[in-house]
């Protein structure tokens, strides 16, 4: 069974979150993990046309 590669990585603390796209050099910064998920969802949708990954990130938010 093959796994789908991660489209993004989120590193979060209690006070901040950094999200990184694994397909390009894009990064985002926010003050909460839920906002970071919404940022990467918008990025995946607009830049990479990856609707499935964007929807997954929105659900995780």
LUMZADO-209711 format. One record per atom (N, C-alpha, C, O): x negated, y negated, z; residue in three letters; residue number from 1. Coordinates in steps of 0.1 Angstrom, whole numbers, plus 5000, padded with zeros to 4 digits. Layout:
N
X,Y,Z,ALA,NUM
...
This chain:
61
4992,5012,5000,UNK,1
5000,5000,5000,UNK,1
4991,4988,5000,UNK,1
4983,4986,5009,UNK,1
4993,4979,4990,UNK,2
4985,4967,4990,UNK,2
4992,4955,4996,UNK,2
5004,4954,4995,UNK,2
4984,4947,5003,UNK,3
4990,4935,5010,UNK,3
4988,4923,5001,UNK,3
4978,4922,4994,UNK,3
4997,4914,5002,UNK,4
4996,4901,4995,UNK,4
4985,4893,5002,UNK,4
4986,4891,5014,UNK,4
4976,4887,4995,UNK,5
4966,4879,5001,UNK,5
4972,4866,5007,UNK,5
4982,4861,5002,UNK,5
4967,4862,5019,UNK,6
4972,4850,5025,UNK,6
4970,4838,5016,UNK,6
4959,4836,5010,UNK,6
4980,4829,5015,UNK,7
4980,4817,5007,UNK,7
4974,4805,5015,UNK,7
4970,4795,5009,UNK,7
4975,4807,5028,UNK,8
4970,4796,5036,UNK,8
4966,4801,5050,UNK,8
4969,4812,5054,UNK,8
4958,4792,5057,UNK,9
4954,4796,5071,UNK,9
4957,4784,5079,UNK,9
4954,4772,5076,UNK,9
4963,4786,5091,UNK,10
4966,4776,5101,UNK,10
4958,4778,5113,UNK,10
4958,4789,5119,UNK,10
4951,4767,5118,UNK,11
4944,4768,5130,UNK,11
4951,4757,5139,UNK,11
4950,4745,5136,UNK,11
4957,4762,5150,UNK,12
4965,4752,5158,UNK,12
4961,4753,5173,UNK,12
4957,4764,5178,UNK,12
4962,4742,5179,UNK,13
4961,4741,5194,UNK,13
4974,4735,5199,UNK,13
4983,4734,5192,UNK,13
4974,4732,5212,UNK,14
4986,4727,5218,UNK,14
4989,4713,5213,UNK,14
5000,4708,5213,UNK,14
4978,4706,5208,UNK,15
4980,4692,5204,UNK,15
4977,4689,5189,UNK,15
4980,4677,5185,UNK,15
4973,4698,5182,UNK,16
4970,4696,5167,UNK,16
4970,4708,5159,UNK,16
4970,4719,5165,UNK,16
4971,4707,5146,UNK,17
4971,4718,5137,UNK,17
4964,4714,5124,UNK,17
4966,4703,5119,UNK,17
4956,4723,5119,UNK,18
4949,4721,5106,UNK,18
4953,4733,5097,UNK,18
4953,4744,5101,UNK,18
4958,4730,5085,UNK,19
4962,4740,5076,UNK,19
4953,4739,5063,UNK,19
4950,4728,5059,UNK,19
4949,4751,5058,UNK,20
4940,4751,5047,UNK,20
4946,4760,5036,UNK,20
4950,4772,5039,UNK,20
4946,4756,5024,UNK,21
4951,4764,5013,UNK,21
4939,4773,5009,UNK,21
4928,4768,5007,UNK,21
4942,4786,5007,UNK,22
4931,4795,5003,UNK,22
4929,4796,4988,UNK,22
4920,4802,4983,UNK,22
4937,4788,4980,UNK,23
4936,4789,4966,UNK,23
4929,4776,4960,UNK,23
4925,4776,4948,UNK,23
4927,4766,4968,UNK,24
4921,4753,4964,UNK,24
4915,4746,4976,UNK,24
4917,4751,4987,UNK,24
4908,4735,4974,UNK,25
4902,4728,4986,UNK,25
4912,4720,4995,UNK,25
4907,4714,5004,UNK,25
4925,4720,4992,UNK,26
4934,4712,5000,UNK,26
4934,4716,5014,UNK,26
4933,4727,5018,UNK,26
4936,4705,5023,UNK,27
4937,4707,5037,UNK,27
4948,4697,5042,UNK,27
4949,4686,5036,UNK,27
4954,4700,5053,UNK,28
4964,4691,5059,UNK,28
4961,4691,5074,UNK,28
4956,4701,5080,UNK,28
4965,4680,5081,UNK,29
4964,4678,5095,UNK,29
4977,4673,5101,UNK,29
4983,4665,5095,UNK,29
4981,4679,5112,UNK,30
4993,4674,5119,UNK,30
4992,4675,5134,UNK,30
4982,4681,5139,UNK,30
5002,4671,5140,UNK,31
5002,4671,5155,UNK,31
5010,4683,5160,UNK,31
5011,4685,5172,UNK,31
5015,4692,5151,UNK,32
5022,4704,5156,UNK,32
5021,4714,5145,UNK,32
5019,4712,5133,UNK,32
5022,4727,5149,UNK,33
5021,4738,5140,UNK,33
5033,4738,5130,UNK,33
5031,4742,5119,UNK,33
5045,4735,5135,UNK,34
5056,4735,5126,UNK,34
5055,4725,5115,UNK,34
5059,4728,5103,UNK,34
5049,4714,5117,UNK,35
5047,4704,5107,UNK,35
5037,4709,5097,UNK,35
5038,4707,5085,UNK,35
5026,4716,5102,UNK,36
5016,4721,5093,UNK,36
5022,4731,5084,UNK,36
5019,4732,5072,UNK,36
5032,4740,5089,UNK,37
5038,4749,5080,UNK,37
5046,4742,5069,UNK,37
5046,4746,5058,UNK,37
5053,4731,5073,UNK,38
5061,4723,5063,UNK,38
5051,4717,5053,UNK,38
5055,4716,5041,UNK,38
5040,4712,5057,UNK,39
5030,4706,5048,UNK,39
5025,4716,5038,UNK,39
5025,4713,5026,UNK,39
5021,4728,5042,UNK,40
5016,4738,5033,UNK,40
5027,4743,5024,UNK,40
5025,4746,5012,UNK,40
5039,4744,5029,UNK,41
5051,4748,5020,UNK,41
5052,4738,5009,UNK,41
5054,4742,4997,UNK,41
5052,4725,5012,UNK,42
5053,4715,5001,UNK,42
5041,4716,4991,UNK,42
5043,4715,4979,UNK,42
5029,4718,4996,UNK,43
5018,4720,4988,UNK,43
5019,4732,4979,UNK,43
5017,4731,4967,UNK,43
5022,4743,4984,UNK,44
5023,4755,4976,UNK,44
5034,4754,4965,UNK,44
5032,4758,4954,UNK,44
5045,4747,4969,UNK,45
5056,4745,4959,UNK,45
5052,4736,4948,UNK,45
5053,4738,4936,UNK,45
5046,4724,4952,UNK,46
5043,4713,4942,UNK,46
5030,4716,4934,UNK,46
5030,4714,4922,UNK,46
5020,4721,4940,UNK,47
5007,4723,4933,UNK,47
5006,4736,4926,UNK,47
5001,4737,4915,UNK,47
5010,4747,4933,UNK,48
5008,4760,4928,UNK,48
5020,4767,4922,UNK,48
5019,4778,4917,UNK,48
5032,4761,4923,UNK,49
5044,4767,4918,UNK,49
5047,4780,4925,UNK,49
5052,4789,4918,UNK,49
5042,4782,4937,UNK,50
5044,4795,4944,UNK,50
5056,4794,4954,UNK,50
5055,4791,4965,UNK,50
5068,4796,4948,UNK,51
5080,4794,4955,UNK,51
5082,4804,4966,UNK,51
5088,4800,4977,UNK,51
5078,4816,4964,UNK,52
5079,4827,4974,UNK,52
5071,4823,4987,UNK,52
5076,4825,4998,UNK,52
5058,4820,4985,UNK,53
5049,4816,4996,UNK,53
5055,4803,5003,UNK,53
5054,4802,5015,UNK,53
5059,4794,4995,UNK,54
5065,4782,5001,UNK,54
5077,4785,5010,UNK,54
5078,4779,5021,UNK,54
5086,4793,5005,UNK,55
5097,4797,5013,UNK,55
5093,4804,5026,UNK,55
5099,4802,5037,UNK,55
5083,4813,5025,UNK,56
5078,4820,5037,UNK,56
5072,4810,5048,UNK,56
5075,4811,5060,UNK,56
5065,4800,5043,UNK,57
5060,4790,5052,UNK,57
5071,4781,5058,UNK,57
5070,4778,5070,UNK,57
5081,4778,5050,UNK,58
5093,4771,5056,UNK,58
5100,4779,5067,UNK,58
5104,4773,5077,UNK,58
5102,4792,5064,UNK,59
5108,4800,5075,UNK,59
5100,4801,5087,UNK,59
5105,4801,5098,UNK,59
5086,4801,5086,UNK,60
5078,4802,5097,UNK,60
5078,4789,5106,UNK,60
5075,4789,5118,UNK,60
5081,4778,5099,UNK,61
5082,4765,5106,UNK,61
5093,4765,5116,UNK,61
5095,4755,5123,UNK,61
